[in-house]
Amino acid sequence: MSHSVNSAKITTDLLPQKFGKGGLIWTAILVSLCLLGLYAYYRQVTLGLGVTNLRDYASWGIYISNFVFFVAISLVGSLITAIFRLNDVKWRTPLTRISEIIAVSAILFASLIIIVDMGRPERFWHLFTFGRLQSPIMWDVIVITTYLTISVLFLYFPLLSDMPILIKNSKDGSFIQKFYKFIGGFWKGTAEQFRISEKAVRIISVMIIPIALAIHTVTSWLFATTYRPGWDSTNFGAYFVSGAFLVGAGGVLVAMYVFRRAYKLDAYITEKHFDHMGKIVVLLALLYLYFNINEYLVPAFKMKTSEEHHLRSLFLGEFARLFWTAIFMSMIVPVVVLLFPKGRKPLPAFLMGVLVVVGSWFKRYLIVTPTMLSPFLPMYNVPESYKHYFPSWEEWAITTGSLAGTLLIITIFTRLFPIIPIHETIEEMESAKQEKV
């Protein structure tokens, strides 16, 4: 009896819930931001890239910064899910689906923001018909497409075991029940299906780790193979990967707290999860700080003429305030707070996660813009506006719309599917009972 009551309570607690007033307001805000972004993009397509503040020197701006941010935070899917699954980390279950949907939504919008940056979306198909494998851009297209496909499968396969529960608990004949039956009605929960599913998930877990590392390394090569001050670095691959791990873990901390509060999941996403994730963030922040020191100390020590303008603009010049704020926000402050047990409680851990995510976004902006404004040849006889870059309202609207779109996908997903796996949670409960006996 106790077993059935516990199973029933888990199912009731974790089933998707209808949006309340707060959820509807949140969704309306996200939709409004997405529509504003679409309007700004319509202006960009019809009027041209002249509506942006991208110019001859700053030809890469906030769009590419946003692309790098999306690629970075998408690593969270492989960090939490694949690595933890392969190592059989017991406390991973409440975090896996959160991580997977963040990864899918982020890499999807990473793909879209690149199309926005192209300026001529009707030529996108040229990448596939006239693309050259010698180009790092083609490497990125291939690895992003592969990573998106595998991430969707990685989200879908573990979801199948919850399908019978969702079908059973939805209204007979309703649209949502038909939707569940369409995507998972074939799942009967037989031993053979579980065996095939577990094998598939394990294979994908092995595959997705090198692919995830490859996507961030290849993205870094887009910069490192471009001959410009600040990007001419063999450290860039490790620098990008370590930063991606950090922002991904910070994103999970934020999502854990939000879902815990919004859906009253205190019994499932416990203080233990925040404690463990807080320790992981400390480790990753220190690792990223190490690669930041490598990235800037060696060029600063040699201080070649070509690097001098770039480094001075970061350390002492027009980008200094943003640069040091981003360093302290994304690395130093989170390490100091999360080192202590009280700092790894839900609320402070959430706040540190927010600092990591926000600081990391601005860090990506600083990877792109100062370098574009520090060319090897000095800027002579150009308009003053060419020597500076600040995004136009269209660029801000499109960027904000893409971030809102990512959150909207996650929001809709949580309305349709349990954000914590129901079947896996029940299985864990039963295993824990058997171990006690």
N, C-alpha and C positions, 0 to 999 in steps of 0.2 A: 504493500500500500504506500509506504514511504517512498519507494522507488518511483511509482507512477505519479505521485504528487510532485516529487522533485522534477521529474521529466516534464510534466504538464506545466509546472511553473516556469521552467527554463524556456519552453516553447512560447508561453504567453509573454514572458518578459522580452524575448528576442524577436518575435514576429514584427514585421514592418508596421509602423503606426501611421494613422492619418495625420496630416499636418494640422496643428492647432493654429491659433491666431498668429503666434510668433513665427511659425513655420511658413505660413502664407505670406506674411510681410517680408520675411527673408527671401523667399522665392521671387516675390514681385520686384524686390530691389535688384536681385541678380538678373532677372529678365530685362529690367529697364536698362541696366548697364550694358547688357549684351546688345540691345536694340540701339543704344547710343553708339556703341562701337561699330555696329553694322552701318549706321548712317555715316559715321566718319569714314569708314572704308569705302562706302559708295562715293563720297566726295573725292577720296583719293584716286579711285579707279576712273571716275569721269573727268576730273580736273588734272590728274597726274600727280607725281610725287612732289610737285611744286608746293602742294599744301602742307607738306612736312617741312621741317628745318634741316633735312639732310642736304648736304651740299657736296662740292667736289672733294673736300678733305674728309669731312664727317659723313662718309657715304654709308657707314654702318652706325646705327644709333640705338634707340631704345628697343626697336624690334629685335635686333640681334641679341641685345642684353636679355630680353625676355625669353628668347629662344634658348639661350644657354641656361637660364634659370629653370625653365620647364624640363629641359633635358636632365639637369642636375637633380631636381626633386623627384623625377621619375625613377631614379635609382632605388628609391625606398622599397619598391616592390621586390627587388631581388635581395636587398639587404635584410629585410625582416622575414620575408616568406621563404625564399630559396635557401638561404644560409641556415636559418633557424630550423626549417624542415629537415634538411640534410643532417643537421647535428642533433635532431630530436629534442629541441629545446621545449620543455614542457609548458612553460608559461606563454608560449607564442600565440595560442589559439585566438584570444580576443583581438589580437593585433593584425593577423594575417590579411583578412579581407579589407580592413581599413587601408593597409599598405598597398594592396593590389589595386583598389579603385583609384587611389591617388596616383599610382604609377600609370594606369591606363589613361585617365583623364589628362594628366600632365603631358604625356608623350603625344597624345592626339593633338593638343593645342600647340605643342612644339612644331608639329608638322604644319599646322595651319598658319602659324605666325611667320614661317619661312615664305609661304606663298604671299602673305601680305607684304613682306619685305621686297619681294621680286618686282613689284610695281606693274608687271604685265602678267596677270594670272592666266590669261588665255594661252601663254607660252609654257605653262607648267609641263605639259605633255612632252615638250622638247627634251626634258631631263631623261625621259625613258627612250625616246626615239633617236636622239642625237648625243646622248651622254657619253663621255669619255672616261674610261676607268682610270686614266692617269690623273684625273682631277680628284682632290680630296672632297670636293662637294658631292661627287657621285658616291664616294665611300660613305658619306654621311647619309645620303638618301637610302642606300642599301641597308645600312645597319639600323636606321630609324624604322624603316618599313618592317624589317625582321623583328626588331624589339617590340614594336606595336603588336604585331601578330602573335608573338609568343606571350606577351603580357595579357592579351585578351583571353587566350587559351588558359593561362595560369589563373585568371580570375574565374573562368567559366567551369572548368573541371571540378574544383572543390565545391562549387555552387550546386552541382547536380544532386548531391546527397540531401540537400534541403528542399528540393523540388516537390517530393511527395507531401511534405509538411505544408508547404505553401499552397499547393493545390487543394489539400484537404481543408485548410483553414480559410480559403477564399469563398466568396459567395458563388453558389452553383450557377453556371451559365453566364457569369459576369465576364466583361472584357478582360479583366486582369487574370481571371482563372484560365481563360482561353490563351492568354499570352504565356502564362506559366506552362500550360500543356504544350504549346508550340515549341518552346525552347528546351523543355525538359520532361515532357510527358512520357518519353521512352524509358525514363529511369525507373526501375522497379525495385532497386535496392538489393539485387541478388548478390551472392558471394562472388560470382564471376564478374559482374559489373564493378564491384568494389575493387577486385583484384586488378582489372584493366585500368580503372581510374587511378588507383594508387601508383601503378607502374608508370602511367602517363605523366602524373604529377611529379614523380621522382625524376623521370627523364627530362622534363621541362626545367625542373629545379637545377639539374646539372647544366643544361644548355644555357639557361638565362643568365647565369653568373658571368661567364666569359663574354656573352653578348652585351650585357649591361656595362661591363668594364670597357668593351670595345666602343660602345656608343659615346662614352665620355672621353675616351682617348682620341677617337676620330674627330670628335667635335673640337678638342684642343688642337688637333693637327690643322684644322681650318685656319687657326690663328698662327700656330707655330711655323707653318710652311709659307706664311705671308711675310715678306721681308719688311718688317716695320719695327721701330724701337718698342720695347716692352713685350713683344711677342716672339722675338728671336731666342727661344729658350728650349732646351732639352728637358726642362723640369715640368713642362706644361701638362703632359699626360697625367703624371702623379698628382700634380697640383689641382687639376680639374676633378679627378676621381675622388680625392680626399675631400674636396669641397662639396662634391655631390653627396657623399656619404653623410656629411654633417648636416646639410640642409634637408636631406631626406629624413634623417632621424629627428630633426627639429620639427618637421612637418607632422610626423607621427605623434610626437608629444602634444602638439596643438590639437590634432584630430581626436586623440584619446580623450582629452579633457572636454572638448566640445560635445562629443557623442555621449560621454559619461553623464554630463549635466543635462543635455537635451532629452535623452531617452532613459534617464535614471538607471544607469548600468553600473552603479557602485559595486554591486556584488560580483560583477564579471570583469570590469576594468578596475582593478584594485590598486591600493597604494604600492603594492609590490611591483606592479607593472611600471608605475611611474619611477620607482626607485631604480629598477633595472635599466629602463630607457634613459634615465638621467645619467647613470654611470656610463652608458654607451656614448651619450652626447659629449661628456667630458673627454673621453678617450679620443673621439673623432675631432673635437675642437682643438685639442693639443696637437693631433696629427696634422690638421689643416694649418695651424699656426706655424708648425715646423716648416711646411712647404712654402708658406708665405715668406718666412724669413729667408729661405733659400732663393725664392723668386726675386726678392728685392735687395738682399744684402750683397750678393756677388756683383750685380751690375752697379750698385752704388759704390762698392769698393773700387771697381775699375773706372767708373765714371767716364765712359767714352763720350765723346762730344754728341754723338747721335742719341745717347740715352739721357743726357743731362736734362734736356727740357722736359722729357716725360717724367723723370723721377722728381724733379723740382716741383712740377705741377701737382704731383701726388703728395709729396711730403710737406711742402711749404707754400704751394701756389693756390690756384683757384679751386683745385679739387681736394685740398688738404683737409678741410673740415669734414667733408663727406668721407674721405678715405679713413681717417682716424676714428670717426664715429662708427663706420662699418666694421672696422677691426675690433673695436671694443664691444660693439653690440653682438656680433656674431661669434666671437671667440672668447675674449678675456672675461667679460662679465658672466656669461653662462658657466664658464669653468669655475670661477670663484664661488658662485652661488650653489651650483650643483655638486660641488665637492663635499658639501655638508649634508647630512641626512635630512635636516629640516628643509633644505633647499630642494630636495627631491620629493617633497610632498606635492600633491596634485596642482594646487594653485601656483606656487612659485615655479614648479617645473613647466607649467603651461606658459607662464610669462617668459621664461627663458627660451622656450620653443618659439614664441612669437619674435623675440629679439633675434634668434638665429635665422629665422625665415626672412624677416624684413632686412636685417643686416646683410644676408647673403644675396638678396635681390640687388641691393645697391652695390654690393661687391662685384656682381656681374656687369653692372653699368660701368664701373670703374675699370674693368678689364678692357672694355670696348672703347669708350669715348676718349679718355686722355691719350691713348695711343693714336687714334685717328687724327687728333689735333697736334700730334708731334711727329710730322713727317721728316724724312731724312733731309730733304731740301727745304730750307726756310721758306716761309710764305711771304712772297713779295708781290706787290701790285695786285692785291686781291681785296675785295670788299671786307670791311671790318667784321661783318657777320660770318664770314667764312672761317674766322679764327676762333669762333666759339660755337658751342652747340647746346641748345636747350630745346626739348621736344615741343612741337606745336600742340594745340589742343586736340587736333585729329590724332596725332600719335599717342597722346595720353589716353584719349577715349578708346582707341583700338586696343591699346595695351591693357587698360582697365577692363574692357569688355572681354578680352581673352582670359584674364584672371577670373572674372566673374563666370565665364563659361565653364572653366574648370570646376569651380565650386558648384555650379548648377548641375553638372553631370553627377557629381558626388551626392548632391542633395536629392536628385531624382532617383539615383540608385538606392539610397537609404529608404526612400518611400516605397520602392518595389521589392527590395530584398533585405534580408537580415544582415546588419553590418557586422554582427558576430555570428560565426557559423553555429547553427542550432544543433545539427547532428553531431558534429565534433565535440561540442560542449557536453552533450548528453553522454557521449562515449567516454569522455574524460571523467565525468562524474561516476560512471559505472566502474571504470578502472580503479579510481580512487577508493571506492567502496570495497572492491575485491581485495585490494592491497591491505586495507585495514583488517579485513576478515582473515 
